Amino acid sequence: MTKKTGDEKQKFLVEKAVKALRNAVKLTNAKIKQAMALVLSFIVSAGLFLADGETDAGVIAGRAIMFLLFFVFVILFTGRRLSGWRNRRRTETEVILLSMLGACYFVAAYFIRDKTLFDGYMPASIVLPGALTVMLVSISIDRRVGMIIALILPTGALLAGAIDIYSYLMGTASGAAGALAARNARRRSDMLKAGAAIAAVNVVTAFSILLIRGCPVRFCPFILFWAAVNGLASGMLVLGILPIIENALHIATTFRLIELLDTGAPVLIKLENAAPGTYSHSMMVASLSEAACNEIGARALLARVGACYHDIGKIDHPEYFVENQKLYNKHNELTPRLSATVIRSHVKLGVEKARAIGLPTEVINIISEHHGNSLIKWFYNAALEKEGQVNMEDFCYPGNPPHSRESAVVMLADVTEAASRTLEKPTVARLEKFIDDLFKDKYESGQLAESALTFRDMETIKQSFVRILVSFYHSRIEYPKVTH
């Protein structure tokens, strides 16, 4: 690489400074949104509980503990996940969702506090769909997060004196059932089954409370009926509220991701018609990504969807990408610098198209990160030979390195699938050596530094890719000619 002049060094430093400033502004905006959500939820919750002019020190202390538990919970999950969620930070939309749902829970707890039904034998929480909050979190973020708030929110409300021990038992059991019932949901109709499961748990819990409190038999059928209705209502309300959350916050729920896998989606049909080579490549990358993510415990469905859509930016100019070229290379008409500009642009165009059709934020991140800021080597070397001295930044992709394991897997699957097509007689040994070199290049260029992939993950991913590619490129017997 040629040595930079003083002016080029200054220009390079200025560009780096501008890029760092943009990233800082973006981060600040995200933190401001998170802070606003936290403050708003605090005002709503505190305003309701303190509006009655309570002066008892114990009650005030209990409410303070509840608020502390809630906000520590939210702040905790703006940081790293627990074991198994390595280096995964809460996105701003997830923090907003947690804050708003937490505030709604406290508002509901306020309105039912000290209220009982059926001559005081049953708390009013029996008609409150407490599992709704937990199910929305479990589906929108993660079932483990849902299970945690199923314990934290009722505990906070109990310590604050907003609910009694029986409401706490009812809320905890219902919430835990909601988190468990939603863990394997892959279709919206599964929410009806989840509602039925919650109804069963509610009935058992309510019956236990009735036995403890010595409830008259005449009240039991009505109480158990409302306990069952509570569970069924939770499942049905999720069906109505979840699409609003998905579209408002652009969250990649399982339901939304499965819908995006429909090959009849307009953008995928357009990709197949305009760039059949790119479409075929994307489907293969999707298979590689999903298999690898299953092996390392990442979100396989998210990786598959991200891979399907990662190259939609090539729709407008498919003829400039080698997988769509037949007899003539359009880059023969362009300078290396202009060719690199055209190649670079498909990332930005892909992000714009993804936002226009409302793809989830995590899918958009995969589109923007699948090349990172790596160098377009072929055109860079061609420019060096032609011009003698060039700015490397002009030949780098405009994105950022992957910030999630799923995004990194799609990057590795993308380069592996594209490069493996150049191999002649791809045996297991040749593929392993070939993929090793590709992974090493991505690692040494810093493209995997922020992705939380370990060396063990990379080895697992490599073996997964090899198994699939060997099967795909397997040798076939030569069929004899038919003679008459």
C-alpha positions as CSV (number, residue, x, y, z in Angstrom):
1,M,0.0,0.0,0.0
2,T,1.4,3.4,-1.0
3,K,2.3,6.0,1.7
4,K,-0.2,8.7,2.3
5,T,0.8,12.4,1.7
6,G,0.2,15.0,4.4
7,D,-3.0,16.3,2.8
8,E,-4.3,12.7,2.5
9,K,-3.5,12.0,6.1
10,Q,-5.4,15.2,7.2
11,K,-8.4,14.3,5.0
12,F,-8.4,10.8,6.4
13,L,-8.3,12.1,10.0
14,V,-11.1,14.6,9.3
15,E,-13.3,11.8,7.8
16,K,-12.6,9.6,10.8
17,A,-13.6,12.5,13.2
18,V,-16.8,13.2,11.3
19,K,-17.7,9.5,11.4
20,A,-17.0,9.3,15.1
21,L,-19.2,12.4,15.7
22,R,-22.1,10.9,13.8
23,N,-21.9,7.7,15.8
24,A,-21.8,9.7,19.0
25,V,-24.8,11.7,18.0
26,K,-26.7,8.5,17.1
27,L,-25.8,6.9,20.4
28,T,-26.8,10.1,22.3
29,N,-30.2,10.1,20.5
30,A,-30.8,6.5,21.5
31,K,-29.9,7.2,25.1
32,I,-32.2,10.3,25.1
33,K,-35.1,8.2,23.9
34,Q,-34.4,5.6,26.6
35,A,-34.2,8.2,29.3
36,M,-37.4,9.8,28.2
37,A,-39.2,6.4,28.3
38,L,-37.8,5.8,31.8
39,V,-38.8,9.2,33.1
40,L,-42.3,9.0,31.7
41,S,-43.0,5.6,33.1
42,F,-41.6,6.8,36.5
43,I,-43.9,9.9,36.5
44,V,-47.0,7.9,35.6
45,S,-46.3,5.2,38.2
46,A,-45.2,7.5,41.0
47,G,-47.9,10.0,40.3
48,L,-50.6,7.4,40.7
49,F,-49.2,5.9,43.9
50,L,-48.3,9.1,45.6
51,A,-51.3,11.2,44.6
52,D,-53.4,10.0,47.5
53,G,-51.1,11.9,49.9
54,E,-49.8,8.9,51.8
55,T,-47.7,9.9,54.8
56,D,-47.0,6.6,56.5
57,A,-43.2,6.0,56.4
58,G,-43.5,2.3,55.9
59,V,-45.8,2.6,52.9
60,I,-43.6,5.3,51.3
61,A,-40.5,3.1,51.8
62,G,-42.3,0.1,50.3
63,R,-43.3,2.1,47.2
64,A,-39.8,3.5,46.9
65,I,-38.5,-0.1,46.9
66,M,-41.0,-1.0,44.2
67,F,-39.8,1.9,42.0
68,L,-36.2,1.0,42.7
69,L,-36.7,-2.6,41.7
70,F,-38.4,-1.6,38.5
71,F,-35.8,0.9,37.4
72,V,-32.9,-1.3,38.4
73,F,-34.5,-4.0,36.3
74,V,-34.8,-1.7,33.3
75,I,-31.3,-0.4,33.7
76,L,-29.9,-3.9,34.1
77,F,-31.4,-4.9,30.8
78,T,-30.0,-1.9,29.0
79,G,-26.6,-3.6,29.6
80,R,-25.5,-7.0,28.7
81,R,-27.7,-10.0,28.8
82,L,-27.3,-12.8,31.3
83,S,-25.5,-16.0,30.6
84,G,-26.2,-17.2,27.1
85,W,-26.9,-13.7,25.8
86,R,-23.3,-12.7,25.3
87,N,-22.6,-9.1,24.5
88,R,-26.2,-8.5,23.6
89,R,-27.3,-5.0,24.6
90,R,-30.9,-3.9,24.9
91,T,-31.9,-1.8,21.9
92,E,-33.6,1.5,22.5
93,T,-37.0,0.1,21.3
94,E,-36.7,-2.7,23.8
95,V,-36.0,-0.3,26.7
96,I,-39.0,1.8,25.6
97,L,-41.2,-1.3,25.5
98,L,-40.1,-2.5,28.9
99,S,-40.6,1.0,30.4
100,M,-44.1,1.5,29.0
101,L,-45.3,-2.0,29.8
102,G,-43.9,-1.7,33.3
103,A,-45.7,1.6,33.8
104,C,-49.0,0.0,32.6
105,Y,-48.6,-2.8,35.1
106,F,-48.2,-0.3,37.9
107,V,-51.2,1.7,36.8
108,A,-53.3,-1.5,36.7
109,A,-52.0,-2.5,40.2
110,Y,-53.0,1.0,41.5
111,F,-56.6,0.6,40.3
112,I,-57.1,-2.8,41.8
113,R,-55.4,-2.3,45.1
114,D,-57.5,-3.0,48.2
115,K,-60.3,-4.2,46.0
116,T,-61.8,-7.7,46.4
117,L,-64.6,-9.7,44.9
118,F,-67.2,-12.2,46.1
119,D,-67.4,-10.9,49.7
120,G,-63.7,-10.5,50.0
121,Y,-62.7,-14.1,49.2
122,M,-61.0,-13.3,45.9
123,P,-58.7,-10.3,45.0
124,A,-59.7,-8.1,42.1
125,S,-56.6,-9.3,40.2
126,I,-58.6,-12.3,39.1
127,V,-60.2,-10.2,36.3
128,L,-56.9,-8.4,35.4
129,P,-55.0,-10.1,32.5
130,G,-51.6,-9.9,34.3
131,A,-50.1,-12.4,31.9
132,L,-50.6,-10.0,29.0
133,T,-47.5,-7.9,29.9
134,V,-45.3,-10.9,30.4
135,M,-46.4,-12.5,27.1
136,L,-45.8,-9.3,25.1
137,V,-42.3,-9.1,26.6
138,S,-41.6,-12.8,26.0
139,I,-42.6,-12.6,22.3
140,S,-41.1,-9.2,21.6
141,I,-37.8,-9.5,23.4
142,D,-37.1,-12.9,25.0
143,R,-38.9,-15.5,27.0
144,R,-36.2,-15.3,29.7
145,V,-36.7,-11.6,30.1
146,G,-40.5,-12.3,30.3
147,M,-39.9,-14.8,33.1
148,I,-37.8,-12.3,35.0
149,I,-40.4,-9.6,34.9
150,A,-43.1,-12.1,35.8
151,L,-41.3,-12.3,39.1
152,I,-40.0,-8.7,39.5
153,L,-43.2,-6.7,38.8
154,P,-45.5,-8.6,41.2
155,T,-42.8,-8.5,43.8
156,G,-42.4,-4.8,43.5
157,A,-46.1,-4.2,43.7
158,L,-46.4,-6.5,46.8
159,L,-43.6,-4.6,48.6
160,A,-45.3,-1.3,47.8
161,G,-48.5,-2.5,49.3
162,A,-50.4,-2.2,46.0
163,I,-51.4,-5.8,46.1
164,D,-51.9,-8.4,48.8
165,I,-50.2,-11.8,49.0
166,Y,-53.1,-13.6,47.1
167,S,-52.9,-11.1,44.2
168,Y,-49.2,-11.7,44.2
169,L,-49.6,-15.4,44.0
170,M,-52.2,-15.0,41.2
171,G,-50.1,-12.6,39.3
172,T,-46.8,-14.5,39.6
173,A,-48.4,-17.9,38.6
174,S,-50.3,-16.3,35.7
175,G,-47.2,-14.4,34.5
176,A,-44.9,-17.4,34.7
177,A,-47.5,-19.5,32.8
178,G,-47.6,-16.8,30.1
179,A,-43.8,-16.8,29.7
180,L,-43.7,-20.5,29.4
181,A,-46.7,-20.8,27.1
182,A,-45.3,-18.2,24.7
183,R,-41.8,-19.7,24.4
184,N,-42.4,-22.0,21.4
185,A,-45.1,-19.9,19.7
186,R,-44.4,-19.6,16.0
187,R,-47.9,-18.7,14.7
188,R,-50.4,-16.2,15.9
189,S,-52.9,-18.9,16.4
190,D,-50.6,-20.4,19.1
191,M,-51.6,-17.5,21.3
192,L,-55.0,-19.1,21.7
193,K,-53.4,-22.3,22.9
194,A,-51.2,-20.2,25.2
195,G,-54.3,-18.5,26.6
196,A,-55.9,-21.9,27.3
197,A,-52.7,-22.9,29.2
198,I,-52.8,-19.7,31.3
199,A,-56.5,-20.3,31.9
200,A,-55.7,-23.8,33.3
201,V,-53.0,-22.4,35.6
202,N,-55.2,-19.6,36.8
203,V,-58.0,-22.0,37.6
204,V,-55.7,-24.2,39.7
205,T,-54.2,-21.1,41.5
206,A,-57.6,-19.6,42.2
207,F,-58.9,-22.9,43.5
208,S,-55.9,-23.2,45.8
209,I,-56.5,-19.7,47.1
210,L,-60.2,-20.5,47.7
211,L,-59.3,-23.6,49.8
212,I,-56.8,-21.5,51.8
213,R,-59.4,-18.8,52.5
214,G,-62.3,-21.2,53.2
215,C,-64.5,-19.7,50.4
216,P,-68.1,-20.8,50.4
217,V,-69.0,-23.3,47.8
218,R,-71.5,-21.0,46.1
219,F,-68.8,-18.6,45.0
220,C,-66.4,-21.2,43.6
221,P,-67.9,-21.7,40.1
222,F,-68.1,-17.9,39.4
223,I,-64.5,-17.3,40.6
224,L,-63.1,-20.2,38.6
225,F,-65.0,-19.0,35.6
226,W,-63.4,-15.6,35.8
227,A,-60.0,-17.1,36.4
228,A,-60.4,-19.1,33.1
229,V,-61.6,-16.0,31.2
230,N,-58.6,-14.1,32.5
231,G,-56.2,-16.5,30.8
232,L,-58.2,-16.7,27.5
233,A,-58.4,-12.9,27.4
234,S,-54.6,-12.6,27.8
235,G,-54.0,-14.7,24.8
236,M,-56.6,-12.9,22.7
237,L,-55.4,-9.5,23.7
238,V,-51.9,-10.4,22.6
239,L,-53.2,-11.0,19.1
240,G,-54.6,-7.5,19.0
241,I,-51.8,-5.6,20.7
242,L,-48.7,-7.4,19.3
243,P,-49.1,-6.1,15.6
244,I,-49.3,-2.6,16.9
245,I,-46.0,-3.0,18.9
246,E,-44.3,-4.8,15.9
247,N,-45.1,-1.9,13.5
248,A,-44.6,1.0,15.9
249,L,-41.3,-0.2,17.3
250,H,-40.1,-2.4,14.3
251,I,-39.4,-5.3,16.6
252,A,-38.4,-8.7,15.1
253,T,-40.8,-11.0,16.8
254,T,-41.0,-14.7,15.7
255,F,-44.4,-14.1,14.1
256,R,-43.1,-11.2,12.1
257,L,-40.0,-13.0,11.0
258,I,-42.0,-16.0,9.8
259,E,-44.2,-13.7,7.8
260,L,-41.2,-12.2,6.2
261,L,-40.0,-15.6,5.0
262,D,-42.9,-15.8,2.6
263,T,-41.3,-16.0,-0.8
264,G,-44.4,-14.3,-2.2
265,A,-43.4,-11.0,-0.6
266,P,-43.3,-8.3,-3.3
267,V,-39.6,-7.3,-2.7
268,L,-38.5,-10.9,-2.9
269,I,-40.5,-11.5,-6.1
270,K,-38.9,-8.4,-7.5
271,L,-35.4,-9.6,-6.5
272,E,-36.0,-13.0,-8.1
273,N,-37.2,-11.4,-11.4
274,A,-34.7,-8.6,-11.6
275,A,-31.6,-10.5,-10.2
276,P,-32.2,-14.2,-10.3
277,G,-28.5,-14.9,-9.5
278,T,-28.6,-12.7,-6.5
279,Y,-31.9,-14.4,-5.4
280,S,-30.4,-17.8,-5.6
281,H,-27.3,-16.6,-3.7
282,S,-29.5,-15.1,-1.0
283,M,-31.4,-18.3,-0.5
284,M,-28.2,-20.3,-0.2
285,V,-26.8,-17.8,2.3
286,A,-30.1,-18.1,4.3
287,S,-29.7,-21.9,4.5
288,L,-26.0,-21.6,5.6
289,S,-26.8,-18.8,8.2
290,E,-29.8,-20.7,9.7
291,A,-27.8,-23.9,10.1
292,A,-24.8,-22.2,11.7
293,C,-26.9,-20.1,14.1
294,N,-28.7,-23.3,15.2
295,E,-25.3,-24.8,16.0
296,I,-24.0,-21.9,18.1
297,G,-27.3,-21.0,19.8
298,A,-28.0,-17.7,18.0
299,R,-31.3,-16.6,16.6
300,A,-31.5,-18.8,13.5
301,L,-34.8,-17.4,12.3
302,L,-33.5,-13.8,12.4
303,A,-30.3,-14.8,10.5
304,R,-32.4,-16.6,7.8
305,V,-34.6,-13.6,7.3
306,G,-31.7,-11.2,7.3
307,A,-29.9,-13.3,4.7
308,C,-33.0,-13.5,2.5
309,Y,-33.1,-9.7,2.4
310,H,-29.4,-8.8,2.7
311,D,-28.9,-8.0,-1.0
312,I,-32.2,-6.3,-1.9
313,G,-30.2,-3.2,-2.7
314,K,-29.0,-5.0,-5.9
315,I,-32.5,-4.9,-7.4
316,D,-32.0,-1.5,-9.2
317,H,-28.7,-2.4,-10.9
318,P,-28.4,-6.2,-11.0
319,E,-26.2,-6.3,-14.1
320,Y,-23.2,-4.9,-12.2
321,F,-23.0,-7.9,-9.9
322,V,-21.2,-11.0,-11.2
323,E,-23.9,-13.5,-10.1
324,N,-26.3,-11.9,-12.6
325,Q,-23.9,-11.4,-15.5
326,K,-24.0,-13.8,-18.4
327,L,-21.9,-12.9,-21.4
328,Y,-20.7,-9.4,-20.7
329,N,-19.2,-7.7,-17.7
330,K,-20.6,-4.1,-17.3
331,H,-17.5,-3.1,-15.3
332,N,-15.5,-3.2,-18.5
333,E,-17.1,0.1,-19.3
334,L,-16.2,1.8,-15.9
335,T,-13.1,2.9,-14.1
336,P,-12.2,0.9,-10.9
337,R,-13.3,3.8,-8.8
338,L,-16.7,4.1,-10.4
339,S,-17.1,0.3,-10.2
340,A,-16.4,0.4,-6.5
341,T,-19.0,3.2,-6.0
342,V,-21.6,1.1,-7.8
343,I,-20.8,-2.0,-5.7
344,R,-20.7,0.0,-2.4
345,S,-24.1,1.6,-3.1
346,H,-26.1,-1.7,-2.9
347,V,-25.7,-1.6,0.9
348,K,-27.2,1.9,1.3
349,L,-29.9,1.2,-1.3
350,G,-30.8,-2.0,0.6
351,V,-31.2,-0.2,3.9
352,E,-33.4,2.4,2.2
353,K,-35.6,-0.2,0.7
354,A,-35.8,-2.1,4.0
355,R,-37.0,1.0,5.8
356,A,-39.5,1.8,3.1
357,I,-41.2,-1.6,3.4
358,G,-41.0,-1.5,7.3
359,L,-38.6,-4.3,8.0
360,P,-37.7,-4.9,11.7
361,T,-34.7,-2.9,12.9
362,E,-32.6,-6.1,13.5
363,V,-33.1,-7.2,9.9
364,I,-32.1,-3.7,8.7
365,N,-28.9,-4.0,10.9
366,I,-28.0,-7.2,9.1
367,I,-28.4,-5.6,5.7
368,S,-26.3,-2.6,6.7
369,E,-23.6,-4.8,8.3
370,H,-23.2,-7.8,6.1
371,H,-20.1,-6.3,4.4
372,G,-19.1,-4.2,7.4
373,N,-16.5,-1.6,6.4
374,S,-14.4,-4.1,4.5
375,L,-12.2,-3.3,1.5
376,I,-13.4,-4.1,-2.0
377,K,-10.1,-5.6,-2.9
378,W,-10.4,-6.3,-6.6
379,F,-11.2,-2.8,-7.6
380,Y,-8.8,-1.3,-5.0
381,N,-5.9,-3.2,-6.5
382,A,-7.1,-2.3,-10.0
383,A,-7.1,1.3,-9.1
384,L,-3.6,1.1,-7.6
385,E,-2.3,-0.4,-10.8
386,K,-4.0,2.3,-12.8
387,E,-3.6,5.4,-10.7
388,G,-0.6,4.5,-8.6
389,Q,-2.0,6.1,-5.4
390,V,-5.5,6.0,-4.1
391,N,-7.4,6.6,-0.8
392,M,-8.4,3.2,0.7
393,E,-11.5,4.7,2.2
394,D,-13.0,5.2,-1.3
395,F,-12.9,1.5,-1.8
396,C,-14.5,0.4,1.5
397,Y,-18.1,-0.5,2.2
398,P,-20.0,2.3,4.0
399,G,-21.4,0.1,6.8
400,N,-20.2,-0.8,10.3
401,P,-18.8,-4.2,11.4
402,P,-21.5,-6.6,12.7
403,H,-22.7,-6.0,16.2
404,S,-24.5,-9.2,16.7
405,R,-23.7,-12.9,16.2
406,E,-26.5,-13.2,13.7
407,S,-25.2,-10.4,11.6
408,A,-21.7,-11.8,11.7
409,V,-22.9,-15.2,10.6
410,V,-24.7,-13.7,7.6
411,M,-21.5,-11.9,6.7
412,L,-19.4,-15.1,6.9
413,A,-22.1,-17.1,5.0
414,D,-22.3,-14.4,2.3
415,V,-18.5,-14.4,1.6
416,T,-18.3,-18.2,1.9
417,E,-21.1,-18.9,-0.5
418,A,-19.9,-16.4,-3.1
419,A,-16.2,-17.4,-3.0
420,S,-16.9,-21.2,-2.9
421,R,-18.4,-21.0,-6.4
422,T,-14.9,-20.4,-7.7
423,L,-13.5,-23.7,-6.3
424,E,-12.9,-26.6,-8.6
425,K,-13.8,-30.0,-7.1
426,P,-14.6,-28.7,-3.6
427,T,-13.6,-31.6,-1.3
428,V,-14.0,-31.5,2.4
429,A,-10.3,-30.7,3.0
430,R,-10.2,-28.0,0.3
431,L,-13.4,-26.4,1.6
432,E,-12.1,-26.4,5.2
433,K,-8.8,-24.7,4.1
434,F,-10.7,-22.3,1.9
435,I,-13.2,-21.2,4.6
436,D,-10.4,-21.0,7.2
437,D,-8.7,-18.4,5.0
438,L,-11.9,-16.4,4.5
439,F,-12.6,-16.4,8.2
440,K,-9.1,-15.4,9.0
441,D,-9.3,-12.5,6.6
442,K,-12.5,-11.2,8.2
443,Y,-11.0,-11.6,11.7
444,E,-7.7,-9.9,11.0
445,S,-9.5,-7.0,9.3
446,G,-11.5,-6.3,12.4
447,Q,-14.9,-7.2,10.9
448,L,-15.8,-9.6,13.8
449,A,-14.5,-7.6,16.7
450,E,-17.9,-6.4,17.9
451,S,-19.9,-9.5,17.1
452,A,-19.2,-11.5,20.3
453,L,-18.3,-14.6,18.2
454,T,-15.7,-16.8,19.9
455,F,-13.1,-19.0,18.2
456,R,-15.2,-22.0,19.2
457,D,-18.2,-20.4,17.5
458,M,-16.2,-19.8,14.3
459,E,-15.0,-23.4,14.2
460,T,-18.6,-24.6,14.7
461,I,-19.7,-22.3,11.9
462,K,-17.0,-23.5,9.6
463,Q,-17.9,-27.1,10.1
464,S,-21.6,-26.3,9.5
465,F,-20.8,-24.5,6.3
466,V,-18.6,-27.4,5.1
467,R,-21.3,-30.0,5.7
468,I,-23.8,-28.0,3.7
469,L,-21.5,-27.0,0.8
470,V,-20.1,-30.5,0.4
471,S,-23.7,-31.8,0.1
472,F,-24.5,-29.0,-2.3
473,Y,-21.5,-29.5,-4.5
474,H,-21.4,-33.3,-4.3
475,S,-20.1,-35.1,-7.3
476,R,-22.6,-36.8,-9.6
477,I,-22.2,-40.0,-11.7
478,E,-22.1,-39.5,-15.4
479,Y,-25.2,-41.0,-16.9
480,P,-24.6,-43.2,-20.0
481,K,-26.0,-42.1,-23.3
482,V,-29.2,-43.8,-24.4
483,T,-28.6,-45.9,-27.6
484,H,-31.3,-47.4,-29.7
